[in-house]
Amino acid sequence: MLNKAVFLDRDGTLNEDPGYLGDPEHLKLFPETGQALALLKNDYNYLLIVISNQSGVARGLITKDEVEAVNDEINNQLQKFNVKIDAFYYCPFHPDFNSKDECSCRKPSPKMILDAAKDLNIDLSSSYIIGDTVADVRAGQNAGLKTILVKTGYGSDSFYILQKENYLPSFVAENLTDASKFIIKDFVE
Ligand SMILES: [Mg+2]
């Protein structure tokens, strides 16, 4: 049997986005993150998969170890909500510094989503992506997911761009709680 998943952007969606976050001590989850994720995973059985562009690595601003330390800290901080991210995927490349081939993982490419779907046996048509940027929504659309734009992070600006370019997401949410409510309602109906 196939799994269903909620793919999650990281910075600006789960946590505040200070730009090129490399120090786990600077990680600040949004206040609603733990509860929203626990609901999706523990009550509705969605796998939680982070899909993140981390071009700070290509730019020499942060290391892969630092990206992974921040990822570990997310799960540390989620422990008190009795939930954890099942898998983290990130793309460390950027077209200014890396080949086209290397950058094939970078959102809006659906590659990380498709890789995760293969690794974890996920049915994309019953899965979602939640993110705050145009690249998140486009990656989800490219992978055949239902897409949710959150207005946290860069979300408000992204909404106008998506609207202008006619790439509207399935739902626009105030934050992760609002996004999780949409998924649950969609699930029940
Ligand atoms: Mg983001």
Backbone and ligand atoms as CSV (ligand in chain L), in Angstrom:
chain,resi,resn,atom,element,x,y,z
A,1,MET,N,N,0.825,-1.201,0.000
A,1,MET,CA,C,0.000,0.000,0.000
A,1,MET,C,C,0.870,1.267,0.000
A,2,LEU,N,N,0.432,2.246,-0.761
A,2,LEU,CA,C,1.218,3.476,-0.884
A,2,LEU,C,C,0.985,4.401,0.308
A,3,ASN,N,N,2.012,5.159,0.644
A,3,ASN,CA,C,1.908,6.159,1.701
A,3,ASN,C,C,1.424,7.483,1.132
A,4,LYS,N,N,0.853,8.299,1.996
A,4,LYS,CA,C,0.587,9.685,1.608
A,4,LYS,C,C,1.500,10.587,2.430
A,5,ALA,N,N,1.795,11.741,1.873
A,5,ALA,CA,C,2.798,12.597,2.516
A,5,ALA,C,C,2.403,14.060,2.421
A,6,VAL,N,N,2.920,14.815,3.381
A,6,VAL,CA,C,2.925,16.266,3.255
A,6,VAL,C,C,4.385,16.677,3.090
A,7,PHE,N,N,4.693,17.214,1.908
A,7,PHE,CA,C,6.023,17.753,1.656
A,7,PHE,C,C,6.046,19.178,2.194
A,8,LEU,N,N,7.139,19.491,2.876
A,8,LEU,CA,C,7.219,20.779,3.549
A,8,LEU,C,C,8.481,21.527,3.143
A,9,ASP,N,N,8.318,22.757,2.739
A,9,ASP,CA,C,9.472,23.633,2.654
A,9,ASP,C,C,9.945,23.870,4.094
A,10,ARG,N,N,11.205,24.258,4.261
A,10,ARG,CA,C,11.718,24.452,5.624
A,10,ARG,C,C,11.645,25.935,6.044
A,11,ASP,N,N,12.580,26.743,5.530
A,11,ASP,CA,C,12.709,28.129,6.007
A,11,ASP,C,C,11.543,28.996,5.525
A,12,GLY,N,N,10.893,29.661,6.465
A,12,GLY,CA,C,9.733,30.487,6.118
A,12,GLY,C,C,8.423,29.726,6.173
A,13,THR,N,N,8.529,28.393,6.311
A,13,THR,CA,C,7.330,27.552,6.387
A,13,THR,C,C,7.231,26.889,7.764
A,14,LEU,N,N,8.320,26.232,8.187
A,14,LEU,CA,C,8.368,25.615,9.521
A,14,LEU,C,C,8.973,26.565,10.541
A,15,ASN,N,N,9.919,27.368,10.061
A,15,ASN,CA,C,10.705,28.209,10.969
A,15,ASN,C,C,10.948,29.577,10.346
A,16,GLU,N,N,11.316,30.513,11.193
A,16,GLU,CA,C,11.682,31.841,10.711
A,16,GLU,C,C,12.870,31.713,9.764
A,17,ASP,N,N,12.876,32.581,8.756
A,17,ASP,CA,C,13.906,32.504,7.722
A,17,ASP,C,C,14.829,33.713,7.808
A,18,PRO,N,N,15.954,33.565,8.518
A,18,PRO,CA,C,16.875,34.697,8.624
A,18,PRO,C,C,17.798,34.788,7.406
A,19,GLY,N,N,17.704,33.812,6.482
A,19,GLY,CA,C,18.599,33.762,5.323
A,19,GLY,C,C,19.813,32.909,5.633
A,20,TYR,N,N,20.012,31.836,4.882
A,20,TYR,CA,C,21.176,30.955,5.008
A,20,TYR,C,C,21.417,30.521,6.450
A,21,LEU,N,N,20.410,29.915,7.016
A,21,LEU,CA,C,20.462,29.471,8.410
A,21,LEU,C,C,21.448,28.306,8.555
A,22,GLY,N,N,22.495,28.513,9.354
A,22,GLY,CA,C,23.504,27.472,9.517
A,22,GLY,C,C,23.759,27.090,10.963
A,23,ASP,N,N,23.212,27.877,11.879
A,23,ASP,CA,C,23.480,27.632,13.306
A,23,ASP,C,C,22.204,27.125,13.971
A,24,PRO,N,N,22.226,25.873,14.442
A,24,PRO,CA,C,21.011,25.323,15.061
A,24,PRO,C,C,20.512,26.161,16.233
A,25,GLU,N,N,21.437,26.900,16.855
A,25,GLU,CA,C,21.009,27.738,17.989
A,25,GLU,C,C,20.130,28.901,17.534
A,26,HIS,N,N,20.172,29.193,16.238
A,26,HIS,CA,C,19.342,30.294,15.722
A,26,HIS,C,C,18.015,29.813,15.142
A,27,LEU,N,N,17.778,28.500,15.251
A,27,LEU,CA,C,16.519,27.965,14.709
A,27,LEU,C,C,15.337,28.379,15.578
A,28,LYS,N,N,14.357,29.025,14.941
A,28,LYS,CA,C,13.117,29.363,15.657
A,28,LYS,C,C,11.944,28.805,14.884
A,29,LEU,N,N,11.404,27.700,15.363
A,29,LEU,CA,C,10.173,27.183,14.757
A,29,LEU,C,C,9.067,28.199,14.981
A,30,PHE,N,N,8.131,28.292,14.038
A,30,PHE,CA,C,6.955,29.124,14.280
A,30,PHE,C,C,6.148,28.489,15.414
A,31,PRO,N,N,5.413,29.300,16.184
A,31,PRO,CA,C,4.704,28.758,17.345
A,31,PRO,C,C,3.701,27.660,16.991
A,32,GLU,N,N,3.166,27.681,15.759
A,32,GLU,CA,C,2.136,26.702,15.387
A,32,GLU,C,C,2.721,25.415,14.792
A,33,THR,N,N,4.013,25.381,14.516
A,33,THR,CA,C,4.591,24.280,13.742
A,33,THR,C,C,4.410,22.908,14.406
A,34,GLY,N,N,4.773,22.804,15.679
A,34,GLY,CA,C,4.742,21.494,16.340
A,34,GLY,C,C,3.362,20.868,16.345
A,35,GLN,N,N,2.380,21.658,16.727
A,35,GLN,CA,C,1.014,21.131,16.818
A,35,GLN,C,C,0.442,20.766,15.455
A,36,ALA,N,N,0.715,21.608,14.474
A,36,ALA,CA,C,0.185,21.343,13.123
A,36,ALA,C,C,0.783,20.054,12.559
A,37,LEU,N,N,2.074,19.857,12.756
A,37,LEU,CA,C,2.719,18.655,12.233
A,37,LEU,C,C,2.248,17.412,12.978
A,38,ALA,N,N,2.073,17.535,14.295
A,38,ALA,CA,C,1.611,16.390,15.086
A,38,ALA,C,C,0.222,15.950,14.630
A,39,LEU,N,N,-0.625,16.916,14.321
A,39,LEU,CA,C,-1.974,16.600,13.842
A,39,LEU,C,C,-1.908,15.815,12.525
A,40,LEU,N,N,-1.127,16.315,11.591
A,40,LEU,CA,C,-1.045,15.673,10.268
A,40,LEU,C,C,-0.469,14.257,10.366
A,41,LYS,N,N,0.535,14.100,11.202
A,41,LYS,CA,C,1.208,12.806,11.260
A,41,LYS,C,C,0.503,11.821,12.196
A,42,ASN,N,N,0.192,12.276,13.409
A,42,ASN,CA,C,-0.301,11.338,14.420
A,42,ASN,C,C,-1.794,11.045,14.261
A,43,ASP,N,N,-2.548,12.030,13.789
A,43,ASP,CA,C,-3.993,11.814,13.635
A,43,ASP,C,C,-4.380,11.401,12.214
A,44,TYR,N,N,-3.625,11.837,11.223
A,44,TYR,CA,C,-4.017,11.573,9.835
A,44,TYR,C,C,-2.990,10.778,9.036
A,45,ASN,N,N,-1.905,10.386,9.720
A,45,ASN,CA,C,-0.992,9.404,9.128
A,45,ASN,C,C,-0.227,9.878,7.892
A,46,TYR,N,N,-0.018,11.177,7.766
A,46,TYR,CA,C,0.807,11.670,6.665
A,46,TYR,C,C,2.282,11.580,7.024
A,47,LEU,N,N,3.100,11.075,6.097
A,47,LEU,CA,C,4.541,11.217,6.252
A,47,LEU,C,C,4.877,12.699,6.135
A,48,LEU,N,N,5.885,13.128,6.883
A,48,LEU,CA,C,6.317,14.529,6.839
A,48,LEU,C,C,7.717,14.579,6.231
A,49,ILE,N,N,7.823,15.243,5.089
A,49,ILE,CA,C,9.088,15.240,4.353
A,49,ILE,C,C,9.494,16.663,4.011
A,50,VAL,N,N,10.650,17.056,4.498
A,50,VAL,CA,C,11.148,18.398,4.203
A,50,VAL,C,C,11.921,18.375,2.882
A,51,ILE,N,N,11.597,19.351,2.037
A,51,ILE,CA,C,12.191,19.512,0.706
A,51,ILE,C,C,12.714,20.940,0.661
A,52,SER,N,N,14.029,21.116,0.658
A,52,SER,CA,C,14.549,22.462,0.876
A,52,SER,C,C,15.675,22.821,-0.095
A,53,ASN,N,N,15.598,24.008,-0.689
A,53,ASN,CA,C,16.740,24.543,-1.440
A,53,ASN,C,C,17.701,25.172,-0.443
A,54,GLN,N,N,18.970,24.789,-0.492
A,54,GLN,CA,C,19.962,25.360,0.426
A,54,GLN,C,C,21.175,25.838,-0.366
A,55,SER,N,N,20.929,26.876,-1.180
A,55,SER,CA,C,22.006,27.368,-2.051
A,55,SER,C,C,23.111,28.062,-1.259
A,56,GLY,N,N,22.888,28.317,0.025
A,56,GLY,CA,C,23.950,28.860,0.876
A,56,GLY,C,C,25.184,27.971,0.870
A,57,VAL,N,N,24.987,26.679,0.625
A,57,VAL,CA,C,26.124,25.755,0.535
A,57,VAL,C,C,26.945,26.088,-0.714
A,58,ALA,N,N,26.277,26.228,-1.872
A,58,ALA,CA,C,26.975,26.579,-3.121
A,58,ALA,C,C,27.671,27.932,-2.997
A,59,ARG,N,N,27.053,28.829,-2.271
A,59,ARG,CA,C,27.591,30.185,-2.115
A,59,ARG,C,C,28.744,30.243,-1.115
A,60,GLY,N,N,29.023,29.120,-0.419
A,60,GLY,CA,C,30.108,29.084,0.554
A,60,GLY,C,C,29.762,29.757,1.872
A,61,LEU,N,N,28.473,29.986,2.096
A,61,LEU,CA,C,28.049,30.686,3.316
A,61,LEU,C,C,27.763,29.715,4.464
A,62,ILE,N,N,27.339,28.530,4.121
A,62,ILE,CA,C,27.083,27.486,5.118
A,62,ILE,C,C,27.571,26.145,4.557
A,63,THR,N,N,27.782,25.186,5.464
A,63,THR,CA,C,28.237,23.858,5.028
A,63,THR,C,C,27.061,22.874,5.073
A,64,LYS,N,N,27.258,21.737,4.401
A,64,LYS,CA,C,26.226,20.688,4.464
A,64,LYS,C,C,26.016,20.232,5.898
A,65,ASP,N,N,27.129,20.139,6.661
A,65,ASP,CA,C,27.005,19.735,8.071
A,65,ASP,C,C,26.111,20.708,8.846
A,66,GLU,N,N,26.236,21.994,8.518
A,66,GLU,CA,C,25.407,22.984,9.220
A,66,GLU,C,C,23.938,22.850,8.817
A,67,VAL,N,N,23.690,22.617,7.532
A,67,VAL,CA,C,22.301,22.386,7.081
A,67,VAL,C,C,21.723,21.208,7.866
A,68,GLU,N,N,22.528,20.143,7.972
A,68,GLU,CA,C,22.035,18.933,8.632
A,68,GLU,C,C,21.889,19.126,10.143
A,69,ALA,N,N,22.752,19.969,10.726
A,69,ALA,CA,C,22.624,20.261,12.159
A,69,ALA,C,C,21.319,21.017,12.431
A,70,VAL,N,N,20.965,21.924,11.535
A,70,VAL,CA,C,19.687,22.642,11.680
A,70,VAL,C,C,18.522,21.656,11.517
A,71,ASN,N,N,18.640,20.761,10.550
A,71,ASN,CA,C,17.587,19.751,10.366
A,71,ASN,C,C,17.421,18.905,11.635
A,72,ASP,N,N,18.548,18.480,12.207
A,72,ASP,CA,C,18.491,17.686,13.450
A,72,ASP,C,C,17.814,18.478,14.570
A,73,GLU,N,N,18.129,19.766,14.612
A,73,GLU,CA,C,17.559,20.606,15.675
A,73,GLU,C,C,16.040,20.746,15.507
A,74,ILE,N,N,15.569,20.731,14.268
A,74,ILE,CA,C,14.115,20.765,14.055
A,74,ILE,C,C,13.488,19.559,14.751
A,75,ASN,N,N,14.051,18.393,14.527
A,75,ASN,CA,C,13.478,17.206,15.178
A,75,ASN,C,C,13.664,17.229,16.690
A,76,ASN,N,N,14.778,17.789,17.164
A,76,ASN,CA,C,14.933,17.953,18.625
A,76,ASN,C,C,13.795,18.785,19.198
A,77,GLN,N,N,13.540,19.912,18.538
A,77,GLN,CA,C,12.517,20.824,19.069
A,77,GLN,C,C,11.102,20.262,18.890
A,78,LEU,N,N,10.941,19.353,17.940
A,78,LEU,CA,C,9.605,18.767,17.729
A,78,LEU,C,C,9.292,17.657,18.731
A,79,GLN,N,N,10.331,17.174,19.424
A,79,GLN,CA,C,10.118,16.064,20.370
A,79,GLN,C,C,9.023,16.363,21.377
A,80,LYS,N,N,8.974,17.594,21.842
A,80,LYS,CA,C,7.971,17.890,22.876
A,80,LYS,C,C,6.553,17.904,22.326
A,81,PHE,N,N,6.429,17.875,21.013
A,81,PHE,CA,C,5.101,17.751,20.400
A,81,PHE,C,C,4.836,16.312,19.958
A,82,ASN,N,N,5.770,15.436,20.314
A,82,ASN,CA,C,5.610,14.012,20.001
A,82,ASN,C,C,5.492,13.747,18.493
A,83,VAL,N,N,6.318,14.448,17.724
A,83,VAL,CA,C,6.282,14.265,16.271
A,83,VAL,C,C,7.688,14.475,15.744
A,84,LYS,N,N,7.988,13.855,14.590
A,84,LYS,CA,C,9.253,14.167,13.934
A,84,LYS,C,C,9.111,14.142,12.412
A,85,ILE,N,N,9.995,14.881,11.764
A,85,ILE,CA,C,10.077,14.848,10.303
A,85,ILE,C,C,10.628,13.475,9.911
A,86,ASP,N,N,9.979,12.821,8.933
A,86,ASP,CA,C,10.410,11.475,8.539
A,86,ASP,C,C,11.671,11.502,7.683
A,87,ALA,N,N,11.801,12.513,6.854
A,87,ALA,CA,C,12.992,12.583,5.992
A,87,ALA,C,C,13.225,14.026,5.549
A,88,PHE,N,N,14.501,14.346,5.417
A,88,PHE,CA,C,14.903,15.676,4.938
A,88,PHE,C,C,15.630,15.519,3.601
A,89,TYR,N,N,15.211,16.254,2.597
A,89,TYR,CA,C,15.932,16.337,1.329
A,89,TYR,C,C,16.293,17.799,1.120
A,90,TYR,N,N,17.524,18.048,0.669
A,90,TYR,CA,C,17.862,19.429,0.341
A,90,TYR,C,C,18.764,19.468,-0.877
A,91,CYS,N,N,18.690,20.590,-1.579
A,91,CYS,CA,C,19.501,20.793,-2.780
A,91,CYS,C,C,20.531,21.876,-2.474
A,92,PRO,N,N,21.819,21.509,-2.422
A,92,PRO,CA,C,22.849,22.473,-2.010
A,92,PRO,C,C,23.383,23.328,-3.161
A,93,PHE,N,N,22.828,23.156,-4.358
A,93,PHE,CA,C,23.425,23.768,-5.554
A,93,PHE,C,C,22.720,25.047,-5.975
A,94,HIS,N,N,23.408,25.827,-6.793
A,94,HIS,CA,C,22.819,27.030,-7.377
A,94,HIS,C,C,23.408,27.225,-8.767
A,95,PRO,N,N,22.581,27.644,-9.739
A,95,PRO,CA,C,23.070,27.768,-11.126
A,95,PRO,C,C,24.255,28.723,-11.306
A,96,ASP,N,N,24.445,29.665,-10.413
A,96,ASP,CA,C,25.609,30.559,-10.543
A,96,ASP,C,C,26.926,29.843,-10.238
A,97,PHE,N,N,26.845,28.707,-9.559
A,97,PHE,CA,C,28.061,28.040,-9.086
A,97,PHE,C,C,28.174,26.588,-9.538
A,98,ASN,N,N,27.092,26.021,-10.021
A,98,ASN,CA,C,27.070,24.581,-10.297
A,98,ASN,C,C,26.506,24.299,-11.684
A,99,SER,N,N,26.735,23.081,-12.151
A,99,SER,CA,C,26.262,22.687,-13.489
A,99,SER,C,C,24.738,22.541,-13.502
A,100,LYS,N,N,24.216,22.558,-14.710
A,100,LYS,CA,C,22.787,22.378,-14.889
A,100,LYS,C,C,22.346,21.030,-14.304
A,101,ASP,N,N,23.202,20.034,-14.520
A,101,ASP,CA,C,22.913,18.695,-14.041
A,101,ASP,C,C,22.818,18.658,-12.510
A,102,GLU,N,N,23.799,19.292,-11.854
A,102,GLU,CA,C,23.771,19.341,-10.384
A,102,GLU,C,C,22.517,20.060,-9.891
A,103,CYS,N,N,22.144,21.129,-10.595
A,103,CYS,CA,C,21.005,21.944,-10.150
A,103,CYS,C,C,19.659,21.297,-10.443
A,104,SER,N,N,19.687,20.081,-11.009
A,104,SER,CA,C,18.411,19.439,-11.354
A,104,SER,C,C,17.555,19.145,-10.116
A,105,CYS,N,N,18.160,19.183,-8.921
A,105,CYS,CA,C,17.366,18.955,-7.702
A,105,CYS,C,C,16.641,20.222,-7.242
A,106,ARG,N,N,17.071,21.349,-7.741
A,106,ARG,CA,C,16.619,22.619,-7.165
A,106,ARG,C,C,15.158,22.927,-7.500
A,107,LYS,N,N,14.351,23.185,-6.472
A,107,LYS,CA,C,12.973,23.609,-6.724
A,107,LYS,C,C,12.999,24.861,-7.588
A,108,PRO,N,N,12.185,25.049,-8.582
A,108,PRO,CA,C,10.897,24.383,-8.833
A,108,PRO,C,C,10.966,23.013,-9.513
A,109,SER,N,N,12.157,22.456,-9.691
A,109,SER,CA,C,12.202,21.083,-10.204
A,109,SER,C,C,11.492,20.164,-9.205
A,110,PRO,N,N,10.777,19.159,-9.710
A,110,PRO,CA,C,10.101,18.227,-8.794
A,110,PRO,C,C,11.031,17.095,-8.331
A,111,LYS,N,N,12.327,17.157,-8.678
A,111,LYS,CA,C,13.198,15.990,-8.487
A,111,LYS,C,C,13.250,15.479,-7.043
A,112,MET,N,N,13.415,16.382,-6.089
A,112,MET,CA,C,13.508,15.905,-4.691
A,112,MET,C,C,12.208,15.218,-4.272
A,113,ILE,N,N,11.094,15.752,-4.744
A,113,ILE,CA,C,9.787,15.150,-4.418
A,113,ILE,C,C,9.680,13.762,-5.047
A,114,LEU,N,N,10.091,13.666,-6.307
A,114,LEU,CA,C,9.995,12.380,-7.008
A,114,LEU,C,C,10.954,11.363,-6.384
A,115,ASP,N,N,12.141,11.815,-5.983
A,115,ASP,CA,C,13.096,10.917,-5.301
A,115,ASP,C,C,12.494,10.393,-3.998
A,116,ALA,N,N,11.899,11.302,-3.230
A,116,ALA,CA,C,11.294,10.905,-1.954
A,116,ALA,C,C,10.137,9.936,-2.177
A,117,ALA,N,N,9.362,10.200,-3.223
A,117,ALA,CA,C,8.208,9.336,-3.510
A,117,ALA,C,C,8.677,7.909,-3.789
A,118,LYS,N,N,9.800,7.805,-4.494
A,118,LYS,CA,C,10.370,6.500,-4.815
A,118,LYS,C,C,10.951,5.848,-3.543
A,119,ASP,N,N,11.700,6.629,-2.781
A,119,ASP,CA,C,12.347,6.105,-1.564
A,119,ASP,C,C,11.322,5.627,-0.542
A,120,LEU,N,N,10.207,6.338,-0.433
A,120,LEU,CA,C,9.275,6.101,0.675
A,120,LEU,C,C,7.898,5.625,0.203
A,121,ASN,N,N,7.824,5.258,-1.072
A,121,ASN,CA,C,6.613,4.617,-1.576
A,121,ASN,C,C,5.364,5.493,-1.403
A,122,ILE,N,N,5.449,6.681,-1.967
A,122,ILE,CA,C,4.403,7.693,-1.736
A,122,ILE,C,C,3.511,7.865,-2.972
A,123,ASP,N,N,2.228,7.950,-2.724
A,123,ASP,CA,C,1.256,8.269,-3.765
A,123,ASP,C,C,1.155,9.795,-3.874
A,124,LEU,N,N,1.694,10.350,-4.950
A,124,LEU,CA,C,1.759,11.808,-5.071
A,124,LEU,C,C,0.363,12.428,-5.207
A,125,SER,N,N,-0.567,11.712,-5.829
A,125,SER,CA,C,-1.885,12.311,-6.074
A,125,SER,C,C,-2.693,12.503,-4.791
A,126,SER,N,N,-2.307,11.804,-3.714
A,126,SER,CA,C,-3.005,12.049,-2.439
A,126,SER,C,C,-2.095,12.778,-1.452
A,127,SER,N,N,-1.106,13.475,-1.985
A,127,SER,CA,C,-0.132,14.178,-1.148
A,127,SER,C,C,-0.139,15.676,-1.438
A,128,TYR,N,N,0.524,16.419,-0.569
A,128,TYR,CA,C,0.485,17.882,-0.597
A,128,TYR,C,C,1.890,18.453,-0.466
A,129,ILE,N,N,2.040,19.703,-0.911
A,129,ILE,CA,C,3.234,20.458,-0.551
A,129,ILE,C,C,2.792,21.755,0.103
A,130,ILE,N,N,3.529,22.145,1.134
A,130,ILE,CA,C,3.279,23.431,1.795
A,130,ILE,C,C,4.576,24.240,1.724
A,131,GLY,N,N,4.479,25.463,1.213
A,131,GLY,CA,C,5.672,26.290,1.132
A,131,GLY,C,C,5.335,27.757,1.022
A,132,ASP,N,N,6.370,28.605,1.126
A,132,ASP,CA,C,6.139,30.061,1.130
A,132,ASP,C,C,6.629,30.752,-0.136
A,133,THR,N,N,7.147,29.974,-1.100
A,133,THR,CA,C,7.675,30.642,-2.298
A,133,THR,C,C,7.049,30.089,-3.578
A,134,VAL,N,N,7.268,30.844,-4.650
A,134,VAL,CA,C,6.807,30.430,-5.975
A,134,VAL,C,C,7.432,29.075,-6.320
A,135,ALA,N,N,8.711,28.905,-6.002
A,135,ALA,CA,C,9.410,27.652,-6.339
A,135,ALA,C,C,8.766,26.449,-5.647
A,136,ASP,N,N,8.288,26.640,-4.431
A,136,ASP,CA,C,7.635,25.532,-3.705
A,136,ASP,C,C,6.339,25.116,-4.418
A,137,VAL,N,N,5.531,26.118,-4.737
A,137,VAL,CA,C,4.246,25.829,-5.389
A,137,VAL,C,C,4.481,25.214,-6.766
A,138,ARG,N,N,5.428,25.748,-7.512
A,138,ARG,CA,C,5.706,25.239,-8.854
A,138,ARG,C,C,6.262,23.807,-8.788
A,139,ALA,N,N,7.132,23.551,-7.810
A,139,ALA,CA,C,7.681,22.190,-7.656
A,139,ALA,C,C,6.546,21.206,-7.387
A,140,GLY,N,N,5.623,21.615,-6.516
A,140,GLY,CA,C,4.484,20.755,-6.195
A,140,GLY,C,C,3.602,20.527,-7.412
A,141,GLN,N,N,3.352,21.601,-8.153
A,141,GLN,CA,C,2.535,21.465,-9.371
A,141,GLN,C,C,3.246,20.550,-10.369
A,142,ASN,N,N,4.549,20.693,-10.470
A,142,ASN,CA,C,5.321,19.865,-11.406
A,142,ASN,C,C,5.335,18.387,-11.016
A,143,ALA,N,N,5.126,18.129,-9.710
A,143,ALA,CA,C,5.115,16.739,-9.229
A,143,ALA,C,C,3.700,16.159,-9.148
A,144,GLY,N,N,2.692,16.969,-9.431
A,144,GLY,CA,C,1.312,16.484,-9.364
A,144,GLY,C,C,0.726,16.468,-7.962
A,145,LEU,N,N,1.287,17.308,-7.076
A,145,LEU,CA,C,0.760,17.407,-5.704
A,145,LEU,C,C,-0.311,18.483,-5.636
A,146,LYS,N,N,-1.136,18.424,-4.597
A,146,LYS,CA,C,-1.941,19.586,-4.253
A,146,LYS,C,C,-1.018,20.572,-3.535
A,147,THR,N,N,-1.213,21.847,-3.827
A,147,THR,CA,C,-0.222,22.830,-3.369
A,147,THR,C,C,-0.847,23.847,-2.413
A,148,ILE,N,N,-0.115,24.158,-1.365
A,148,ILE,CA,C,-0.576,25.152,-0.395
A,148,ILE,C,C,0.517,26.186,-0.189
A,149,LEU,N,N,0.169,27.434,-0.443
A,149,LEU,CA,C,1.081,28.539,-0.160
A,149,LEU,C,C,0.758,29.072,1.231
A,150,VAL,N,N,1.766,29.127,2.118
A,150,VAL,CA,C,1.555,29.781,3.414
A,150,VAL,C,C,2.021,31.238,3.305
A,151,LYS,N,N,1.327,32.102,4.039
A,151,LYS,CA,C,1.657,33.535,3.977
A,151,LYS,C,C,2.796,33.913,4.923
A,152,THR,N,N,3.318,32.936,5.669
A,152,THR,CA,C,4.505,33.194,6.486
A,152,THR,C,C,5.711,33.322,5.545
A,153,GLY,N,N,6.864,33.690,6.070
A,153,GLY,CA,C,8.064,33.824,5.230
A,153,GLY,C,C,7.828,34.806,4.091
A,154,TYR,N,N,8.104,34.353,2.860
A,154,TYR,CA,C,7.906,35.194,1.679
A,154,TYR,C,C,6.518,35.016,1.062
A,155,GLY,N,N,5.619,34.366,1.808
A,155,GLY,CA,C,4.350,33.939,1.233
A,155,GLY,C,C,3.483,35.033,0.642
A,156,SER,N,N,3.420,36.186,1.294
A,156,SER,CA,C,2.526,37.237,0.782
A,156,SER,C,C,3.011,37.741,-0.570
A,157,ASP,N,N,4.300,37.981,-0.703
A,157,ASP,CA,C,4.862,38.415,-1.990
A,157,ASP,C,C,4.671,37.336,-3.051
A,158,SER,N,N,4.881,36.088,-2.635
A,158,SER,CA,C,4.793,34.979,-3.596
A,158,SER,C,C,3.388,34.866,-4.165
A,159,PHE,N,N,2.401,35.160,-3.331
A,159,PHE,CA,C,1.010,35.052,-3.775
A,159,PHE,C,C,0.751,35.937,-4.993
A,160,TYR,N,N,1.242,37.179,-4.948
A,160,TYR,CA,C,0.995,38.107,-6.054
A,160,TYR,C,C,1.682,37.641,-7.327
A,161,ILE,N,N,2.875,37.072,-7.178
A,161,ILE,CA,C,3.594,36.580,-8.365
A,161,ILE,C,C,2.852,35.393,-8.975
A,162,LEU,N,N,2.422,34.474,-8.124
A,162,LEU,CA,C,1.709,33.284,-8.608
A,162,LEU,C,C,0.409,33.683,-9.301
A,163,GLN,N,N,-0.249,34.682,-8.733
A,163,GLN,CA,C,-1.504,35.171,-9.295
A,163,GLN,C,C,-1.262,35.780,-10.675
A,164,LYS,N,N,-0.220,36.593,-10.763
A,164,LYS,CA,C,0.122,37.260,-12.011
A,164,LYS,C,C,0.491,36.248,-13.093
A,165,GLU,N,N,1.197,35.209,-12.685
A,165,GLU,CA,C,1.679,34.218,-13.662
A,165,GLU,C,C,0.695,33.073,-13.867
A,166,ASN,N,N,-0.454,33.178,-13.180
A,166,ASN,CA,C,-1.499,32.173,-13.339
A,166,ASN,C,C,-1.077,30.765,-12.900
A,167,TYR,N,N,-0.312,30.708,-11.824
A,167,TYR,CA,C,0.091,29.431,-11.227
A,167,TYR,C,C,-0.486,29.313,-9.823
A,168,LEU,N,N,-1.749,29.637,-9.663
A,168,LEU,CA,C,-2.315,29.686,-8.316
A,168,LEU,C,C,-2.246,28.330,-7.625
A,169,PRO,N,N,-1.917,28.327,-6.326
A,169,PRO,CA,C,-1.911,27.082,-5.562
A,169,PRO,C,C,-3.329,26.588,-5.301
A,170,SER,N,N,-3.446,25.341,-4.830
A,170,SER,CA,C,-4.769,24.808,-4.490
A,170,SER,C,C,-5.391,25.600,-3.352
A,171,PHE,N,N,-4.539,26.115,-2.450
A,171,PHE,CA,C,-5.041,26.837,-1.286
A,171,PHE,C,C,-3.989,27.827,-0.805
A,172,VAL,N,N,-4.469,28.989,-0.322
A,172,VAL,CA,C,-3.561,29.959,0.296
A,172,VAL,C,C,-3.892,29.996,1.779
A,173,ALA,N,N,-2.904,29.710,2.626
A,173,ALA,CA,C,-3.121,29.581,4.070
A,173,ALA,C,C,-2.386,30.684,4.821
A,174,GLU,N,N,-2.964,31.090,5.942
A,174,GLU,CA,C,-2.299,32.097,6.770
A,174,GLU,C,C,-0.989,31.559,7.326
A,175,ASN,N,N,-1.019,30.298,7.733
A,175,ASN,CA,C,0.163,29.690,8.364
A,175,ASN,C,C,-0.003,28.170,8.320
A,176,LEU,N,N,0.872,27.463,9.034
A,176,LEU,CA,C,0.860,26.009,8.964
A,176,LEU,C,C,-0.406,25.390,9.584
A,177,THR,N,N,-0.940,26.037,10.607
A,177,THR,CA,C,-2.189,25.539,11.207
A,177,THR,C,C,-3.321,25.594,10.190
A,178,ASP,N,N,-3.429,26.720,9.524
A,178,ASP,CA,C,-4.452,26.915,8.509
A,178,ASP,C,C,-4.260,25.904,7.358
A,179,ALA,N,N,-3.012,25.672,6.995
A,179,ALA,CA,C,-2.701,24.705,5.930
A,179,ALA,C,C,-3.117,23.294,6.350
A,180,SER,N,N,-2.844,22.942,7.605
A,180,SER,CA,C,-3.188,21.586,8.058
A,180,SER,C,C,-4.710,21.406,8.112
A,181,LYS,N,N,-5.418,22.475,8.440
A,181,LYS,CA,C,-6.892,22.408,8.456
A,181,LYS,C,C,-7.434,22.157,7.054
A,182,PHE,N,N,-6.813,22.805,6.060
A,182,PHE,CA,C,-7.243,22.582,4.667
A,182,PHE,C,C,-7.044,21.119,4.285
A,183,ILE,N,N,-5.908,20.560,4.662
A,183,ILE,CA,C,-5.615,19.156,4.296
A,183,ILE,C,C,-6.625,18.216,4.950
A,184,ILE,N,N,-6.923,18.459,6.191
A,184,ILE,CA,C,-7.846,17.591,6.912
A,184,ILE,C,C,-9.263,17.670,6.341
A,185,LYS,N,N,-9.659,18.852,5.992
A,185,LYS,CA,C,-10.978,19.046,5.401
A,185,LYS,C,C,-11.041,18.356,4.042
A,186,ASP,N,N,-9.980,18.516,3.280
A,186,ASP,CA,C,-9.872,17.901,1.954
A,186,ASP,C,C,-9.901,16.384,2.074
A,187,PHE,N,N,-9.291,15.871,3.138
A,187,PHE,CA,C,-9.198,14.435,3.404
A,187,PHE,C,C,-10.564,13.845,3.729
A,188,VAL,N,N,-11.311,14.551,4.561
A,188,VAL,CA,C,-12.599,14.048,5.041
A,188,VAL,C,C,-13.632,14.041,3.921
A,189,GLU,N,N,-13.546,15.051,3.054
A,189,GLU,CA,C,-14.593,15.209,2.040
A,189,GLU,C,C,-14.524,14.174,0.919
L,1,MG,MG,MG,10.879,28.946,2.211
